């Protein structure tokens, strides 16, 4: 039975006002008074099509949708932004906004001994062990000789002042280091900074971050818990989170060697460490032995739907994987494993795996290489059944009907954002969540007509968490997955200069899907914005199936916004995504 999909039709009231009355709708700034640190600011608003618009008394273009935009300089201190719209009849509307740009950081005065809290490090709690290097930083009076103390550990550690070429012109920026010794011990102790005022007194200030050094407590073994746990490569962060090294499964034992804020440092091998968020860590008793195991024999066989590599390991150990191309292969590193693999048995039932080899590439790094027969990756899943690791490799789906290459496939679709999560917005006030839902609704209908079993993460204006979306997608075992979004620029970029289509992928084996979708979408007149790899979006993290994210156009660009508001254009986007999926299947599916 064909499933009835409910999706939001964007009403014509979002495209243009239904009456002829002059109006002014300001989208950016969002508030009457805004604290803003950049030197220029993007503005966005809309009015009656055909009206005249002015920003700070300078006329700006009003697009056919009624949208108008601007990019204004923002000086230090308060700035007044004035919007004016005027109809052909001469009536007008005015709205004022205040933008406050804080003063830039300055060097501390030389005539007063001070220590500023700004720039002080550590600003996060740390767990350290013997051999770790603690790096501290502070801003204060230039030309001094500050020291730092860790109560009960060390006192009077000297700091040095950085040159202005290393600080962006600021004076009085000091750094210091201390190497943790085997005798050291403290719990939740702040770093104390001191600058001498005179012979009898010093200026003192304590760090917000606290140090914990418990002798002989690290390294410590922990169990990985939670849903879809992952390892970060480092401590960097942005709107997509930290750069991920790979995903784990619950029950794995890891070696914890330190902590910064809410992430634990994990030792994987002599040459590699990673960071595991606190929510995925459950400490085991102190006497728990470190995870280490001998590998046993390897068996390669096929089931009705996939090929399987099974390797016996005495314990659930951490792992990472990577996709390689030309030729296609999957490489899995198992940390804490030591090779005792004396045979690899390959059954004829394995249809997609060409060969499996193993090697000990490091003291605690055991590597499996799975060579594929196909040129294209179709996905794989890694987990444990008991203490045996199972790597399940997807086979290329069979094209059941050359005239309808997608028929009988399962394809998952995701309309980005929803509910209170609006996503980006256009100058007319249209919300990304609504555009995404309308696009996916059309794409869903087109694919169903082509004989596809579709799975959609949301079919109404509801907020669905990333974890819920992941569960919906993985439980459906789709052959392909596409997430649909609209793009937008930063608050300090010229919106008129940035427009076009872009696609995104995480793993190199899935790049062909992003390339094909990109080429098809360019055919409907969108500007090029590019194909982006290594994309750290949660829904591009699947290794289980080829997947891509499509940013259909920039809502921040008035010309792109006009296209996105047009129902016929949205239909063309959906048709081209479907055509791209068909081309992908014709190119890489099994004939």
Order of alpha helices (4+ residues) and beta strands (2+ residues): alpha-beta-beta-beta-beta-beta-beta-beta-beta-beta-beta-beta-beta-beta-beta-beta-beta-beta-beta-beta-beta-beta-beta-beta-beta-beta-beta-beta-beta-beta-beta-beta-beta-beta-beta-beta-alpha-beta-alpha-beta-beta-alpha-beta-beta-alpha-alpha
